[in-house]
Amino acid sequence: MIIAIDGPAGAGKSTVARSLAAELGYRYLDTGAMYRALTWLACERSVDPENGVALAELGRANPIDFDSAGHTEIGGIDVTEEIRRPEVDRVVSPVSRQPEVRELMRERQRELAALGDSVIEGRDIGRVVVPGAEVKVYLVADEAVRAGRRLAERPGSVAETLAAEMHRRDDADAPQMLPAPDAVHIDTTNLRVEEVVAKIETLVTEKLSSRR
Ligand code: DC
């Protein structure tokens, strides 16, 4: 089974998806990490973040993979830590907007999804990458709560700067961020991680029983 979890930054996708995957014994695929890895490499190699053709060429020559510990690799380099840096936050939206980049990433995401039962998080998973996913969830949360969660993940950052950055990225990512028409929306503002996971598990159980 494929479980697609989409939504904006700070809605709780990563924490929920990771925890859900661990509980179900499914693979976990963080597609944002893939766009971030390519962005990191483009910065290293001074490739223009608006040049889709050059970015896709760079991505094709340096495949993205996840090791068994869930570390993100591009071209064999472990970039798990580097991709969370503010420089990557700033440049990832233009990179991920390029059609050539999206095509390449979606191809790889479908290959990884085909490996078996998976929880896949991103922005366009339920609508474009795996429209046949049996469970589709779209997580949302109030902006202030989302900004607070981002701050907790980036200790030492200035709250106002992070909130402004998140707002800017929401706008920039909007074209990629349309929920699938059949996605179940969950507002995580006042929910604990376990509560969100439990809601999704109920959807999974319902799907599994309707298969029989
Ligand atoms: O979820 P995240 O913040 O790690 O994602 C990083 C960026 O990648 C985000 O600004 C939008 C982009 N992204 C995308 O366009 N499509 C996806 N499926 C996942 C992420």
Residues whose N, C-alpha, C, O or C-beta is under 5 A from the ligand:
A	BS01	DC	A9 T31 G32 A33 Y35 V92 S93 S96 G122 R123 D124 R169 D173 Q176
